[in-house]
């Protein structure tokens, strides 16, 4: 009895510890990409404008305009992209649903063949396929996972993607503008805060991707810093040429 209790406890501990992070949600990719893009693009925009030796008012105006334009553009792009992807998947699910309705036996045979190809004994594969095919919605879910690689109940939401992208881009793009809004008159506080934000974003992303936080943070810091440096140099060059 004690051995059985110990085995049950071991199995329960395994179930509690053997968990995975959400890799299919519609919010993570646009949120992460939006924050990074907002930081890098608005920092580069502001440093490029500042390189042209313009007034502080012009730099702030460029930063706010870049924030608004970029956030709306990101949200619209994400909504369209995710909506199109979802519509494509739903169209394929409709095709599969019709096939299950019109040719149930052929679909059952197809499901059994899939399990046989994965090493299941033919008789057992046939029994499993027959049992799963009794419920049309369950059968659709199984076929969608096996043939399309999607879960019909976990399709990404276009609205969630758009809102996540808009908010994260706006938050990231706000960082370079914030020092000016708080009274700073030089460029370096904006650059410093943006670079700190880039490092922090990279470190946070490492918690999701399982990379080391310092590597991910330094990588994003280097990329953002390089973008800002290049655009500042280009702004200086163009400002001199135009002026």
Rosetta blueprint (number, residue, H / E / L):
1 X L
2 X H
3 X H
4 X H
5 X H
6 X H
7 X H
8 X H
9 X H
10 X H
11 X H
12 X H
13 X H
14 X H
15 X H
16 X H
17 X H
18 X L
19 X L
20 X L
21 X L
22 X L
23 X L
24 X L
25 X L
26 X L
27 X L
28 X H
29 X H
30 X H
31 X H
32 X H
33 X H
34 X H
35 X H
36 X H
37 X H
38 X H
39 X H
40 X H
41 X H
42 X H
43 X H
44 X H
45 X H
46 X H
47 X H
48 X H
49 X H
50 X H
51 X H
52 X L
53 X L
54 X L
55 X L
56 X H
57 X H
58 X H
59 X H
60 X H
61 X H
62 X H
63 X H
64 X H
65 X H
66 X H
67 X H
68 X H
69 X H
70 X H
71 X H
72 X H
73 X H
74 X H
75 X H
76 X H
77 X H
78 X H
79 X H
80 X H
81 X H
82 X H
83 X H
84 X H
85 X H
86 X H
87 X H
88 X H
89 X H
90 X H
91 X H
92 X H
93 X H
94 X H
95 X H
96 X H
97 X H
98 X H
99 X H
100 X H
101 X H
102 X H
103 X L
104 X H
105 X H
106 X H
107 X H
108 X H
109 X H
110 X H
111 X H
112 X H
113 X H
114 X H
115 X H
116 X H
117 X H
118 X L
119 X L
120 X L
121 X L
122 X H
123 X H
124 X H
125 X H
126 X H
127 X H
128 X H
129 X H
130 X H
131 X H
132 X H
133 X L
134 X L
135 X L
136 X H
137 X H
138 X H
139 X H
140 X H
141 X H
142 X H
143 X H
144 X H
145 X H
146 X H
147 X H
148 X H
149 X L
150 X L
151 X L
152 X H
153 X H
154 X H
155 X L
156 X L
157 X L
158 X H
159 X H
160 X H
161 X H
162 X H
163 X H
164 X H
165 X H
166 X H
167 X H
168 X H
169 X H
170 X H
171 X H
172 X H
173 X H
174 X H
175 X H
176 X H
177 X H
178 X H
179 X H
180 X H
181 X H
182 X L
183 X L
184 X L
185 X L
186 X L
187 X L
188 X H
189 X H
190 X H
191 X H
192 X H
193 X H
194 X H
195 X H
196 X H
197 X H
198 X H
199 X H
200 X H
201 X H
202 X H
203 X H
204 X H
205 X H
206 X H
207 X H
208 X H
209 X H
210 X L
211 X L
212 X L
213 X H
214 X H
215 X H
216 X H
217 X H
218 X H
219 X H
220 X H
221 X H
222 X H
223 X H
224 X H
225 X H
226 X H
227 X H
228 X H
229 X H
230 X H
231 X H
232 X H
233 X H
234 X H
235 X H
236 X H
237 X H
238 X H
239 X H
240 X H
241 X H
242 X H
243 X L
